Amino acid sequence: MLLWNRSRRPHARISGLTAFLDEGSEIEGKYTFSGVALLNGKFKGEIVSTDTLIIGEKGVVNATIRAGAVVISGELVGGVLATERVEMKKSARVFGDVEAPVVVIEEGVLFEGHCRMTKERPVEAPPVREAPASVVSLKR
């Protein structure tokens, strides 16, 4: 794979990716990131982010995932909790529970688990303060 183009900028930056794990790589542990991460290798553990995780067609992930958005084309064994959306592409194999406000499952996906579509969590409004009670005298 070519990582540098003629302008000497990383190829990943051009395509919008901030992290990339290619096939042939194996990682175990807790992974946190910001931006867009593409996993095309093997990962085991926990993934936490507020941004987008993409599991590529060659990706094999055995993990608990909490992220903003998750796009799955490979294999995932474990639960997914997304604040925005989960997309399972036709080549996806998902074994675990999925929870998100938007869940998209293409035809051909192998999915064994429970799916829970939640409402988007609105920003909590500050508590309303009541005005102090007034005492009015009606004597003439």
N, CA, C and O atoms as a MOPAC input file, in Angstrom:
PM7 MOZYME 1SCF
protein

 N      0.83900 1    -1.19000 1     0.00000 1
 C      0.00000 1     0.00000 1     0.00000 1
 C      0.87600 1     1.24200 1     0.00000 1
 O      1.85300 1     1.31600 1     0.74500 1
 N      0.54000 1     2.19200 1    -0.81000 1
 C      1.28000 1     3.43300 1    -0.89900 1
 C      0.78200 1     4.39800 1     0.16100 1
 O     -0.39800 1     4.75000 1     0.17000 1
 N      1.66200 1     4.83200 1     1.05600 1
 C      1.24200 1     5.73100 1     2.12100 1
 C      1.47700 1     7.19900 1     1.78800 1
 O      0.86000 1     8.07000 1     2.40100 1
 N      2.34800 1     7.49100 1     0.83800 1
 C      2.66900 1     8.87800 1     0.53800 1
 C      2.41800 1     9.16400 1    -0.94000 1
 O      2.76200 1     8.36200 1    -1.80800 1
 N      1.82000 1    10.30900 1    -1.20600 1
 C      1.65900 1    10.70300 1    -2.60200 1
 C      2.75900 1    11.69500 1    -2.96600 1
 O      3.66000 1    11.92700 1    -2.16000 1
 N      2.71000 1    12.27500 1    -4.13600 1
 C      3.80100 1    13.14100 1    -4.59400 1
 C      3.95800 1    14.39900 1    -3.75300 1
 O      5.05200 1    14.95900 1    -3.67500 1
 N      2.88900 1    14.84500 1    -3.12900 1
 C      3.00200 1    16.06300 1    -2.31900 1
 C      3.51300 1    15.75600 1    -0.91700 1
 O      3.57700 1    16.64900 1    -0.07200 1
 N      3.87700 1    14.49600 1    -0.66000 1
 C      4.44400 1    14.04100 1     0.60900 1
 C      3.45700 1    14.15000 1     1.77200 1
 O      3.87000 1    14.23900 1     2.92800 1
 N      2.16100 1    14.14300 1     1.47200 1
 C      1.14500 1    14.13300 1     2.51600 1
 C      0.64600 1    12.70700 1     2.67100 1
 O      0.54500 1    11.98200 1     1.68100 1
 N      0.32800 1    12.28100 1     3.90800 1
 C     -0.16700 1    10.92200 1     4.08500 1
 C     -1.46500 1    10.69200 1     3.31700 1
 O     -2.35300 1    11.54500 1     3.31700 1
 N     -1.56900 1     9.53900 1     2.66500 1
 C     -2.76100 1     9.16900 1     1.90400 1
 C     -3.99700 1     9.13600 1     2.79200 1
 O     -5.08600 1     9.49800 1     2.34500 1
 N     -3.84900 1     8.70700 1     4.04500 1
 C     -4.98600 1     8.58800 1     4.95700 1
 C     -5.64400 1     9.94300 1     5.20500 1
 O     -6.86800 1    10.02300 1     5.30900 1
 N     -4.86300 1    10.98700 1     5.30000 1
 C     -5.43400 1    12.31200 1     5.55100 1
 C     -6.31100 1    12.75800 1     4.37600 1
 O     -7.34000 1    13.40500 1     4.57100 1
 N     -5.90000 1    12.41100 1     3.17300 1
 C     -6.64800 1    12.81600 1     1.99100 1
 C     -8.03100 1    12.17000 1     1.98700 1
 O     -9.01300 1    12.81000 1     1.61100 1
 N     -8.11300 1    10.90900 1     2.40100 1
 C     -9.38600 1    10.20500 1     2.36800 1
 C    -10.22900 1    10.47300 1     3.61500 1
 O    -11.32200 1     9.92000 1     3.73500 1
 N     -9.75900 1    11.29500 1     4.53500 1
 C    -10.52900 1    11.64000 1     5.71700 1
 C    -10.28800 1    10.74300 1     6.91500 1
 O    -10.86800 1    10.97100 1     7.97600 1
 N     -9.44700 1     9.73000 1     6.77400 1
 C     -9.16600 1     8.83300 1     7.89500 1
 C     -8.13400 1     9.46000 1     8.82100 1
 O     -7.21000 1    10.13800 1     8.37100 1
 N     -8.30000 1     9.22700 1    10.11800 1
 C     -7.29700 1     9.65700 1    11.08100 1
 C     -6.53000 1     8.47200 1    11.64200 1
 O     -5.46600 1     8.65100 1    12.23600 1
 N     -7.06100 1     7.24600 1    11.46100 1
 C     -6.36800 1     6.03800 1    11.91300 1
 C     -6.73500 1     4.88100 1    11.00300 1
 O     -7.84900 1     4.81300 1    10.48400 1
 N     -5.77000 1     3.95400 1    10.81100 1
 C     -5.99000 1     2.83200 1     9.90300 1
 C     -5.21700 1     1.62500 1    10.40200 1
 O     -4.00800 1     1.70000 1    10.61800 1
 N     -5.91500 1     0.51500 1    10.58500 1
 C     -5.28300 1    -0.75000 1    10.96200 1
 C     -5.50500 1    -1.71100 1     9.80100 1
 O     -6.63500 1    -2.12900 1     9.54700 1
 N     -4.43300 1    -2.06300 1     9.09600 1
 C     -4.56000 1    -2.86600 1     7.88700 1
 C     -4.57500 1    -4.35600 1     8.22300 1
 O     -4.18700 1    -4.76400 1     9.31700 1
 N     -5.03800 1    -5.16800 1     7.24900 1
 C     -5.06700 1    -6.61200 1     7.45300 1
 C     -3.64200 1    -7.10800 1     7.68000 1
 O     -2.67900 1    -6.54500 1     7.15900 1
 N     -3.53100 1    -8.16600 1     8.46500 1
 C     -2.22200 1    -8.67300 1     8.85700 1
 C     -1.79000 1    -8.11300 1    10.19800 1
 O     -0.80700 1    -8.58300 1    10.77100 1
 N     -2.50600 1    -7.11400 1    10.71400 1
 C     -2.20400 1    -6.52200 1    12.02200 1
 C     -3.16100 1    -7.06300 1    13.06900 1
 O     -4.33400 1    -7.30300 1    12.78200 1
 N     -2.66000 1    -7.25500 1    14.28700 1
 C     -3.48800 1    -7.68100 1    15.40400 1
 C     -3.18500 1    -6.80800 1    16.60900 1
 O     -2.02500 1    -6.59100 1    16.95800 1
 N     -4.24200 1    -6.31000 1    17.24100 1
 C     -4.08900 1    -5.46800 1    18.42100 1
 C     -5.06400 1    -5.94300 1    19.48700 1
 O     -6.17900 1    -6.36200 1    19.17800 1
 N     -4.63600 1    -5.87400 1    20.74900 1
 C     -5.48900 1    -6.23900 1    21.86400 1
 C     -5.39000 1    -5.13800 1    22.92500 1
 O     -4.29800 1    -4.66200 1    23.23500 1
 N     -6.55500 1    -4.73700 1    23.48200 1
 C     -6.55400 1    -3.72400 1    24.53500 1
 C     -7.70700 1    -2.76200 1    24.40100 1
 O     -8.75100 1    -3.09700 1    23.84100 1
 N     -7.50900 1    -1.54300 1    24.92600 1
 C     -8.52300 1    -0.48900 1    24.84200 1
 C     -8.04200 1     0.53400 1    23.83000 1
 O     -6.90600 1     1.00600 1    23.89000 1
 N     -8.93400 1     0.87200 1    22.89400 1
 C     -8.58400 1     1.80700 1    21.83100 1
 C     -9.51600 1     3.00100 1    21.89200 1
 O    -10.73400 1     2.83900 1    21.82900 1
 N     -8.96800 1     4.18600 1    22.01100 1
 C     -9.75800 1     5.41800 1    21.96400 1
 C     -9.18600 1     6.27300 1    20.83000 1
 O     -7.98100 1     6.26300 1    20.58200 1
 N    -10.05100 1     6.99800 1    20.15700 1
 C     -9.60900 1     7.82600 1    19.03800 1
 C    -10.59200 1     8.95100 1    18.81000 1
 O    -11.70200 1     8.94300 1    19.34100 1
 N    -10.17000 1     9.92400 1    18.01000 1
 C    -11.07700 1    10.96200 1    17.52500 1
 C    -10.90100 1    11.02200 1    16.01300 1
 O     -9.82600 1    10.72700 1    15.49200 1
 N    -11.95000 1    11.40100 1    15.32500 1
 C    -11.92400 1    11.40800 1    13.87100 1
 C    -12.54500 1    10.13800 1    13.32200 1
 O    -13.50100 1     9.61600 1    13.89400 1
 N    -12.00800 1     9.63400 1    12.21200 1
 C    -12.52000 1     8.43300 1    11.56500 1
 C    -11.43000 1     7.36400 1    11.59200 1
 O    -10.32200 1     7.58900 1    11.10500 1
 N    -11.74800 1     6.19700 1    12.16500 1
 C    -10.79000 1     5.09100 1    12.23000 1
 C    -11.31000 1     3.92000 1    11.41300 1
 O    -12.49200 1     3.58400 1    11.48600 1
 N    -10.43300 1     3.30100 1    10.63600 1
 C    -10.76700 1     2.13200 1     9.82300 1
 C     -9.97000 1     0.94000 1    10.33200 1
 O     -8.73900 1     0.96600 1    10.35100 1
 N    -10.68900 1    -0.11200 1    10.74800 1
 C    -10.03900 1    -1.34000 1    11.20600 1
 C    -10.24500 1    -2.40800 1    10.13700 1
 O    -11.37300 1    -2.82300 1     9.87400 1
 N     -9.15400 1    -2.84700 1     9.52600 1
 C     -9.21600 1    -3.89600 1     8.53000 1
 C     -8.41000 1    -5.10500 1     8.99500 1
 O     -8.28400 1    -6.08900 1     8.26600 1
 N     -7.86900 1    -5.03100 1    10.19900 1
 C     -7.11100 1    -6.13100 1    10.78400 1
 C     -7.91500 1    -6.78300 1    11.88900 1
 O     -9.14500 1    -6.76900 1    11.87200 1
 N     -7.19500 1    -7.36400 1    12.86700 1
 C     -7.85800 1    -8.01600 1    13.99500 1
 C     -7.69500 1    -7.15800 1    15.24200 1
 O     -6.61100 1    -6.65000 1    15.52800 1
 N     -8.79500 1    -7.00600 1    15.97800 1
 C     -8.77500 1    -6.23000 1    17.21500 1
 C     -9.57600 1    -6.97000 1    18.26800 1
 O    -10.64300 1    -7.51300 1    17.98100 1
 N     -9.05500 1    -6.98900 1    19.49900 1
 C     -9.76100 1    -7.61500 1    20.61300 1
 C     -9.67100 1    -6.68500 1    21.81500 1
 O     -8.58000 1    -6.25300 1    22.18900 1
 N    -10.82500 1    -6.37300 1    22.42600 1
 C    -10.81100 1    -5.51200 1    23.60400 1
 C    -11.99800 1    -4.57700 1    23.66800 1
 O    -13.15100 1    -5.00400 1    23.59800 1
 N    -11.70000 1    -3.28400 1    23.80300 1
 C    -12.73200 1    -2.25700 1    23.96400 1
 C    -12.38300 1    -1.06500 1    23.08400 1
 O    -11.22300 1    -0.66400 1    22.99500 1
 N    -13.40900 1    -0.49600 1    22.42700 1
 C    -13.21900 1     0.67400 1    21.56900 1
 C    -14.16100 1     1.77000 1    22.05200 1
 O    -15.36100 1     1.54900 1    22.21100 1
 N    -13.59800 1     2.95800 1    22.28400 1
 C    -14.38700 1     4.08200 1    22.78400 1
 C    -14.04900 1     5.33300 1    21.98000 1
 O    -12.88100 1     5.69300 1    21.83500 1
 N    -15.08900 1     5.99200 1    21.45600 1
 C    -14.90000 1     7.23800 1    20.71700 1
 C    -16.23300 1     7.95900 1    20.59000 1
 O    -17.29200 1     7.34800 1    20.73700 1
 N    -16.18200 1     9.23700 1    20.32200 1
 C    -17.40600 1     9.98300 1    20.02700 1
 C    -17.55600 1    10.16200 1    18.51900 1
 O    -18.52700 1    10.75900 1    18.05300 1
 N    -16.59400 1     9.64500 1    17.76100 1
 C    -16.59300 1     9.82400 1    16.31700 1
 C    -16.93300 1     8.52000 1    15.58300 1
 O    -17.67500 1     7.69400 1    16.11600 1
 N    -16.40500 1     8.32400 1    14.37400 1
 C    -16.81500 1     7.23400 1    13.49000 1
 C    -15.79500 1     6.10200 1    13.44200 1
 O    -14.60100 1     6.32000 1    13.23600 1
 N    -16.30000 1     4.88600 1    13.63900 1
 C    -15.49400 1     3.68200 1    13.50100 1
 C    -15.99400 1     2.91800 1    12.28500 1
 O    -17.19600 1     2.70100 1    12.13200 1
 N    -15.06200 1     2.50600 1    11.41200 1
 C    -15.39600 1     1.69800 1    10.25100 1
 C    -14.67000 1     0.36700 1    10.39400 1
 O    -13.44600 1     0.33100 1    10.51800 1
 N    -15.42800 1    -0.72600 1    10.37500 1
 C    -14.83100 1    -2.05600 1    10.37200 1
 C    -14.87700 1    -2.52100 1     8.92600 1
 O    -15.95000 1    -2.77600 1     8.38000 1
 N    -13.70100 1    -2.62900 1     8.30700 1
 C    -13.61000 1    -2.98300 1     6.89500 1
 C    -13.97200 1    -4.43800 1     6.63700 1
 O    -14.15600 1    -5.21200 1     7.57600 1
 N    -14.07500 1    -4.81200 1     5.35800 1
 C    -14.46800 1    -6.16400 1     4.97300 1
 C    -13.51400 1    -7.22600 1     5.51100 1
 O    -13.94000 1    -8.34700 1     5.78900 1
 N    -12.24900 1    -6.90200 1     5.66100 1
 C    -11.25800 1    -7.85400 1     6.18000 1
 C    -11.11900 1    -7.75200 1     7.69600 1
 O    -10.36300 1    -8.51900 1     8.29300 1
 N    -11.82600 1    -6.82700 1     8.32700 1
 C    -11.72200 1    -6.61400 1     9.76200 1
 C    -12.40800 1    -7.71100 1    10.56800 1
 O    -13.50000 1    -8.16200 1    10.22300 1
 N    -11.74500 1    -8.13400 1    11.65100 1
 C    -12.30700 1    -9.09800 1    12.59300 1
 C    -12.15300 1    -8.46600 1    13.97000 1
 O    -11.04500 1    -8.36400 1    14.49500 1
 N    -13.27500 1    -8.04300 1    14.55100 1
 C    -13.25200 1    -7.30900 1    15.80400 1
 C    -14.03200 1    -8.08400 1    16.85500 1
 O    -15.19000 1    -8.44200 1    16.64200 1
 N    -13.39100 1    -8.33900 1    17.98600 1
 C    -14.01600 1    -8.97700 1    19.13500 1
 C    -13.93900 1    -7.95400 1    20.25700 1
 O    -12.96200 1    -7.92200 1    21.00400 1
 N    -14.97500 1    -7.11100 1    20.37900 1
 C    -14.87100 1    -5.97100 1    21.28300 1
 C    -16.23700 1    -5.41700 1    21.66300 1
 O    -17.24900 1    -5.67600 1    21.01200 1
 N    -16.22100 1    -4.65300 1    22.72900 1
 C    -17.35000 1    -3.81500 1    23.11000 1
 C    -17.06200 1    -2.44500 1    22.51500 1
 O    -15.98000 1    -1.88900 1    22.70600 1
 N    -18.04200 1    -1.90400 1    21.78900 1
 C    -17.82500 1    -0.63900 1    21.08200 1
 C    -18.80900 1     0.40900 1    21.56600 1
 O    -20.01400 1     0.16600 1    21.62900 1
 N    -18.27800 1     1.59000 1    21.91100 1
 C    -19.08900 1     2.77700 1    22.19000 1
 C    -18.52800 1     3.88000 1    21.30100 1
 O    -17.37700 1     4.29100 1    21.45300 1
 N    -19.36000 1     4.35600 1    20.36800 1
 C    -18.88000 1     5.36400 1    19.43300 1
 C    -20.03000 1     6.22900 1    18.95100 1
 O    -21.19300 1     5.94900 1    19.24400 1
 N    -19.70600 1     7.27500 1    18.21600 1
 C    -20.73200 1     8.12200 1    17.62600 1
 C    -21.45100 1     7.37900 1    16.51600 1
 O    -22.67500 1     7.24300 1    16.54100 1
 N    -20.68900 1     6.89700 1    15.54000 1
 C    -21.25000 1     6.13700 1    14.41700 1
 C    -20.34800 1     4.93700 1    14.15400 1
 O    -19.12800 1     5.01800 1    14.29800 1
 N    -20.96900 1     3.81800 1    13.76600 1
 C    -20.21400 1     2.59600 1    13.47100 1
 C    -20.71400 1     2.04300 1    12.14000 1
 O    -21.91400 1     1.84600 1    11.95100 1
 N    -19.78000 1     1.79500 1    11.21900 1
 C    -20.08800 1     1.19700 1     9.92600 1
 C    -19.36400 1    -0.14400 1     9.88600 1
 O    -18.14300 1    -0.20200 1    10.03100 1
 N    -20.12700 1    -1.22800 1     9.68600 1
 C    -19.55400 1    -2.56500 1     9.75400 1
 C    -19.66700 1    -3.25300 1     8.39700 1
 O    -20.76300 1    -3.40900 1     7.85800 1
 N    -18.51900 1    -3.66100 1     7.85100 1
 C    -18.48700 1    -4.45400 1     6.62400 1
 C    -17.85900 1    -5.81600 1     6.88200 1
 O    -18.04200 1    -6.73800 1     6.08700 1
 N    -17.12600 1    -5.95600 1     7.97200 1
 C    -16.44300 1    -7.19600 1     8.31800 1
 C    -17.16700 1    -7.94400 1     9.42200 1
 O    -18.39700 1    -7.97400 1     9.46700 1
 N    -16.38400 1    -8.55100 1    10.32000 1
 C    -16.95300 1    -9.35900 1    11.39900 1
 C    -16.80400 1    -8.65100 1    12.73700 1
 O    -15.74000 1    -8.12500 1    13.06400 1
 N    -17.89600 1    -8.64600 1    13.50900 1
 C    -17.88500 1    -8.08100 1    14.85600 1
 C    -18.52400 1    -9.06800 1    15.81000 1
 O    -19.64600 1    -9.52600 1    15.59400 1
 N    -17.79200 1    -9.39400 1    16.87600 1
 C    -18.33200 1   -10.19300 1    17.96500 1
 C    -18.28700 1    -9.28500 1    19.18500 1
 O    -17.21000 1    -8.97200 1    19.69400 1
 N    -19.46000 1    -8.86000 1    19.65600 1
 C    -19.51800 1    -7.95300 1    20.79800 1
 C    -20.62300 1    -6.94200 1    20.61900 1
 O    -21.25000 1    -6.87000 1    19.56200 1
 N    -20.85800 1    -6.16400 1    21.65100 1
 C    -21.93900 1    -5.19500 1    21.63400 1
 C    -21.51900 1    -3.85200 1    21.07300 1
 O    -20.35100 1    -3.46900 1    21.13200 1
 N    -22.50200 1    -3.14100 1    20.52200 1
 C    -22.28000 1    -1.80600 1    19.96000 1
 C    -23.28300 1    -0.83900 1    20.57400 1
 O    -24.48600 1    -1.10000 1    20.56800 1
 N    -22.79400 1     0.26900 1    21.10100 1
 C    -23.63300 1     1.36200 1    21.58600 1
 C    -23.18200 1     2.61000 1    20.84000 1
 O    -22.08200 1     3.11200 1    21.07000 1
 N    -24.03700 1     3.11300 1    19.94100 1
 C    -23.69300 1     4.28600 1    19.13900 1
 C    -24.64900 1     5.42600 1    19.46200 1
 O    -25.84900 1     5.20500 1    19.62900 1
 N    -24.12600 1     6.63000 1    19.55100 1
 C    -24.97100 1     7.79000 1    19.85300 1
 C    -25.65800 1     8.33200 1    18.61000 1
 O    -26.65500 1     9.04600 1    18.72500 1
 N    -25.14600 1     8.00800 1    17.41100 1
 C    -25.73100 1     8.52200 1    16.17800 1
 C    -26.35900 1     7.42300 1    15.32700 1
 O    -27.56200 1     7.45100 1    15.06600 1
 N    -25.53700 1     6.43800 1    14.88400 1
 C    -26.05900 1     5.41200 1    13.98300 1
 C    -25.12300 1     4.21600 1    13.90800 1
 O    -23.93500 1     4.30300 1    14.21900 1
 N    -25.70800 1     3.08600 1    13.48200 1
 C    -24.95600 1     1.87400 1    13.16300 1
 C    -25.40200 1     1.43200 1    11.77900 1
 O    -26.59900 1     1.31800 1    11.51400 1
 N    -24.44000 1     1.18200 1    10.89600 1
 C    -24.73700 1     0.68100 1     9.55600 1
 C    -24.05100 1    -0.66100 1     9.38000 1
 O    -22.85200 1    -0.79200 1     9.62500 1
 N    -24.82300 1    -1.66700 1     8.95100 1
 C    -24.26500 1    -2.97600 1     8.65600 1
 C    -24.35700 1    -3.17300 1     7.14400 1
 O    -25.45000 1    -3.28700 1     6.59000 1
 N    -23.20600 1    -3.21000 1     6.48900 1
 C    -23.14400 1    -3.39400 1     5.04400 1
 C    -23.37400 1    -4.86600 1     4.69700 1
 O    -23.30100 1    -5.71700 1     5.58400 1
 N    -23.64700 1    -5.18600 1     3.44100 1
 C    -24.05900 1    -6.52900 1     3.04000 1
 C    -23.05500 1    -7.61700 1     3.38000 1
 O    -23.44800 1    -8.77500 1     3.52600 1
 N    -21.77700 1    -7.29400 1     3.51200 1
 C    -20.76700 1    -8.30000 1     3.84700 1
 C    -20.56100 1    -8.45800 1     5.35800 1
 O    -19.71400 1    -9.24600 1     5.77700 1
 N    -21.31900 1    -7.72600 1     6.18200 1
 C    -21.12900 1    -7.73400 1     7.63500 1
 C    -21.60800 1    -9.03200 1     8.27700 1
 O    -22.58500 1    -9.64500 1     7.84700 1
 N    -20.87500 1    -9.42900 1     9.33400 1
 C    -21.25900 1   -10.54700 1    10.19300 1
 C    -21.18400 1   -10.02000 1    11.62200 1
 O    -20.09900 1    -9.76100 1    12.14200 1
 N    -22.34700 1    -9.86500 1    12.25200 1
 C    -22.41000 1    -9.24900 1    13.57700 1
 C    -23.03100 1   -10.23000 1    14.55900 1
 O    -24.13400 1   -10.73100 1    14.34200 1
 N    -22.30300 1   -10.49900 1    15.65100 1
 C    -22.75900 1   -11.40700 1    16.70000 1
 C    -22.73500 1   -10.62700 1    18.01000 1
 O    -21.71800 1   -10.59400 1    18.70300 1
 N    -23.85700 1   -10.00200 1    18.34400 1
 C    -23.93300 1    -9.19900 1    19.55400 1
 C    -25.06000 1    -8.19500 1    19.45300 1
 O    -25.70200 1    -8.06200 1    18.41100 1
 N    -25.29100 1    -7.49900 1    20.53700 1
 C    -26.38400 1    -6.54000 1    20.61200 1
 C    -25.96800 1    -5.18700 1    20.04400 1
 O    -24.81300 1    -4.77600 1    20.15000 1
 N    -26.94400 1    -4.50600 1    19.43600 1
 C    -26.71900 1    -3.21100 1    18.81000 1
 C    -27.73400 1    -2.22000 1    19.36400 1
 O    -28.92600 1    -2.52100 1    19.43700 1
 N    -27.26100 1    -1.03500 1    19.75400 1
 C    -28.15100 1     0.01400 1    20.25700 1
 C    -27.73000 1     1.35500 1    19.66700 1
 O    -26.57900 1     1.77100 1    19.79700 1
 N    -28.68900 1     2.02800 1    19.01000 1
 C    -28.43000 1     3.33300 1    18.39200 1
 C    -29.76000 1     3.96100 1    17.98400 1
 O    -30.75500 1     3.25100 1    17.84400 1
 N    -29.79400 1     5.28300 1    17.79000 1
 C    -31.02200 1     5.93100 1    17.31300 1
 C    -31.38000 1     5.51200 1    15.88900 1
 O    -32.56000 1     5.42100 1    15.54900 1
 N    -30.36400 1     5.25600 1    15.05000 1
 C    -30.57400 1     4.84600 1    13.66400 1
 C    -29.78300 1     3.56500 1    13.42900 1
 O    -28.57800 1     3.52200 1    13.67800 1
 N    -30.46500 1     2.51500 1    12.94500 1
 C    -29.80100 1     1.25500 1    12.62100 1
 C    -30.16400 1     0.90000 1    11.18400 1
 O    -31.34200 1     0.79000 1    10.84400 1
 N    -29.14000 1     0.72200 1    10.33700 1
 C    -29.33900 1     0.38200 1     8.93500 1
 C    -28.72200 1    -0.99200 1     8.70300 1
 O    -27.53400 1    -1.19600 1     8.95200 1
 N    -29.54100 1    -1.94000 1     8.22000 1
 C    -29.06400 1    -3.29000 1     7.94800 1
 C    -29.34800 1    -3.60600 1     6.48300 1
 O    -30.50400 1    -3.69700 1     6.07200 1
 N    -28.28600 1    -3.77200 1     5.70400 1
 C    -28.46100 1    -4.08300 1     4.28500 1
 C    -28.81900 1    -5.55700 1     4.10900 1
 O    -28.55900 1    -6.38300 1     4.98400 1
 N    -29.41300 1    -5.86700 1     2.97200 1
 C    -29.73700 1    -7.24600 1     2.63800 1
 C    -28.44600 1    -8.05800 1     2.53000 1
 O    -27.47300 1    -7.61100 1     1.92300 1
 N    -28.44600 1    -9.24600 1     3.12100 1
 C    -27.27900 1   -10.11900 1     3.07100 1
 C    -26.46800 1   -10.13300 1     4.34800 1
 O    -25.55100 1   -10.94400 1     4.47500 1
 N    -26.77200 1    -9.26400 1     5.29900 1
 C    -26.04700 1    -9.20500 1     6.56800 1
 C    -26.38700 1   -10.42800 1     7.41700 1
 O    -27.53900 1   -10.85900 1     7.45900 1
 N    -25.37400 1   -10.98800 1     8.09700 1
 C    -25.60100 1   -12.03100 1     9.08600 1
 C    -25.57600 1   -11.34500 1    10.44400 1
 O    -24.52500 1   -10.86800 1    10.87300 1
 N    -26.71600 1   -11.28600 1    11.12700 1
 C    -26.83500 1   -10.58600 1    12.41100 1
 C    -27.50500 1   -11.50200 1    13.42000 1
 O    -28.65600 1   -11.90300 1    13.24500 1
 N    -26.76800 1   -11.83100 1    14.48500 1
 C    -27.31400 1   -12.61800 1    15.58000 1
 C    -27.17300 1   -11.79300 1    16.84600 1
 O    -26.06800 1   -11.60700 1    17.35600 1
 N    -28.29400 1   -11.29900 1    17.35000 1
 C    -28.26700 1   -10.46600 1    18.54000 1
 C    -29.55400 1    -9.68900 1    18.65600 1
 O    -30.50500 1    -9.92100 1    17.90900 1
 N    -29.57900 1    -8.77100 1    19.58800 1
 C    -30.74100 1    -7.91900 1    19.79300 1
 C    -30.43400 1    -6.53200 1    19.25300 1
 O    -29.29300 1    -6.07000 1    19.27800 1
 N    -31.47800 1    -5.88200 1    18.76600 1
 C    -31.34100 1    -4.53500 1    18.23400 1
 C    -32.28300 1    -3.62500 1    19.01100 1
 O    -33.46700 1    -3.92400 1    19.16200 1
 N    -31.75100 1    -2.52000 1    19.49900 1
 C    -32.57300 1    -1.56500 1    20.22900 1
 C    -32.34000 1    -0.18700 1    19.62300 1
 O    -31.22300 1     0.33100 1    19.61500 1
 N    -33.43100 1     0.39400 1    19.11400 1
 C    -33.32700 1     1.73600 1    18.54800 1
 C    -33.79300 1     2.71900 1    19.60200 1
 O    -34.94100 1     2.68200 1    20.04600 1
 N    -32.88700 1     3.59800 1    19.99500 1
 C    -33.15400 1     4.54900 1    21.06200 1
 C    -33.36500 1     5.93600 1    20.47300 1
 O    -32.97000 1     6.21600 1    19.34200 1
 N    -33.98300 1     6.77800 1    21.24700 1
 C    -34.11900 1     8.16900 1    20.83600 1
 C    -32.79000 1     8.85100 1    21.04700 1
 O    -32.02200 1     8.49300 1    21.93900 1
 N    -32.52700 1     9.85000 1    20.20500 1
 C    -31.32200 1    10.63700 1    20.40800 1
 C    -31.47200 1    11.36300 1    21.72800 1
 O    -32.53900 1    11.88400 1    22.05000 1
 N    -30.40700 1    11.39100 1    22.47400 1
 C    -30.46500 1    12.03400 1    23.78800 1
 C    -30.29900 1    13.53500 1    23.62100 1
 O    -29.22900 1    14.00200 1    23.23000 1
 N    -31.35800 1    14.30100 1    23.91700 1
 C    -31.24900 1    15.75000 1    23.76100 1
 C    -30.35000 1    16.33400 1    24.85000 1
 O    -30.17100 1    15.74500 1    25.91600 1
 N    -29.80200 1    17.48900 1    24.55700 1
 C    -29.01300 1    18.18100 1    25.55800 1
 C    -29.95200 1    18.55800 1    26.68900 1
 O    -31.03300 1    19.10100 1    26.46400 1
 N    -29.52500 1    18.26400 1    27.89900 1
 C    -30.39400 1    18.49900 1    29.04600 1
 C    -30.55100 1    19.98800 1    29.29300 1
 O    -29.56600 1    20.72300 1    29.36900 1
 N    -31.79400 1    20.42600 1    29.41900 1
 C    -32.07700 1    21.83300 1    29.68300 1
 C    -31.79700 1    22.13500 1    31.14700 1
 O    -31.98200 1    21.27500 1    32.00800 1
 N    -31.35400 1    23.34900 1    31.43000 1
 C    -31.11700 1    23.69100 1    32.83300 1
 C    -32.43600 1    23.70100 1    33.59100 1
 O    -33.48600 1    23.96300 1    33.00400 1
 N    -32.39400 1    23.41800 1    34.88600 1
 C    -33.63600 1    23.38900 1    35.65900 1
 C    -34.30700 1    24.76300 1    35.67100 1
 O    -33.63700 1    25.79500 1    35.71300 1
 N    -35.62500 1    24.75800 1    35.63300 1
 C    -36.40100 1    25.99500 1    35.63700 1
 C    -36.50900 1    26.48600 1    37.07000 1
 O    -36.90500 1    25.74600 1    37.97000 1
 N    -36.15000 1    27.74600 1    37.26300 1
 C    -36.24900 1    28.33000 1    38.60600 1
 C    -37.58500 1    29.02500 1    38.73600 1
 O    -38.00100 1    29.79100 1    37.86600 1
 N    -38.23100 1    28.74900 1    39.81400 1
 C    -39.51800 1    29.39800 1    40.05000 1
 C    -39.28700 1    30.74300 1    40.70900 1
 O    -38.40200 1    30.89600 1    41.55100 1
 N    -40.09600 1    31.71800 1    40.31400 1
 C    -40.00100 1    33.04300 1    40.90900 1
 C    -40.50400 1    32.97200 1    42.34500 1
 O    -41.42800 1    32.21600 1    42.64500 1
 N    -39.90200 1    33.75400 1    43.22600 1
 C    -40.38000 1    33.73100 1    44.61600 1
 C    -41.83800 1    34.20800 1    44.69300 1
 O    -42.26800 1    35.07800 1    43.93600 1
 N    -42.56100 1    33.62600 1    45.60800 1
 C    -43.98200 1    33.99300 1    45.76400 1
 C    -44.08300 1    35.41100 1    46.25800 1
 O    -43.30600 1    35.83600 1    47.11300 1
 N    -45.05800 1    36.16300 1    45.71400 1
 C    -45.29300 1    37.55100 1    46.13300 1
 C    -46.51000 1    37.58300 1    47.03600 1
 O    -47.45700 1    36.81700 1    46.85900 1
 N    -46.46800 1    38.48500 1    48.01000 1
 C    -47.60700 1    38.67000 1    48.89400 1
 C    -48.24000 1    40.01100 1    48.51400 1
 O    -47.58200 1    41.05100 1    48.53900 1
 N    -49.50100 1    39.96700 1    48.17000 1
 C    -50.22100 1    41.17400 1    47.78500 1
 C    -51.32900 1    41.41100 1    48.80200 1
 O    -52.10400 1    40.50500 1    49.10900 1
 N    -51.39900 1    42.61600 1    49.31500 1
 C    -52.44300 1    42.95300 1    50.26700 1
 C    -53.55500 1    43.66300 1    49.50400 1
 O    -53.29400 1    44.57800 1    48.72300 1
 N    -54.78900 1    43.24000 1    49.73000 1
 C    -55.92700 1    43.83200 1    49.04300 1
 C    -56.73100 1    44.73800 1    49.97400 1
 O    -57.90400 1    44.98300 1    49.69000 1
 N    -56.17300 1    45.23900 1    51.05000 1
 C    -56.86900 1    46.13900 1    51.96200 1
 C    -56.92700 1    47.52200 1    51.35700 1
 O    -56.00400 1    47.96500 1    50.67200 1
 N    -58.09100 1    48.23100 1    51.64000 1
 C    -58.21900 1    49.59600 1    51.19000 1
 C    -58.13000 1    50.51800 1    52.31500 1
 O    -58.21800 1    51.73100 1    52.12800 1

